[in-house]
């Protein structure tokens, strides 16, 4: 049996100890405290972090007024989401659906041609079906999530060789 390399093991433990700081590195919402230090909140965990220079630590519980005058409440290390945070973290279903439709419009332009030269091709027909589904025209009662997923399919189709560019 091989002896354990203590140096490598210690590096592993140091890297593993940084794992809880991962949300800090990818903070999704930021504000500035009156002293100029940063206040960060992770979108998925809502954990609140205080960043001053290179130092990062959990933000203490309490009511925090930001430089812009807004207030954020932290309980048990977790921020109570404000409207601004929620607005940053989420798009409305209408906005997401619109983005899905835009991707499908791009697919239509690619496979049908700007002047609809390839309107009779099979890829163009399928692109029209995807576009109608993303717009909610094809299946009545289709919810926004289904339209968004259809938009994702349009984005994937843009890279699929079957949906070749109309020349």
Secondary structure, DSSP 8 states (H G I E B T S, - for coil): -----HHHHHHHHHHHHTGGGHHHHT-SEEEEBTTS-EEEE-TTT-BEEEEETTEEEE--SEEEEBTTS-EEEEETTEE---HHHHHHH---HHHHHHHHHHHHHHHHHHHH-TT-TTTTSHHHHHHHHHHHHHHT-SSTT--HHHHHHHHHHHHHHHT-TTS----
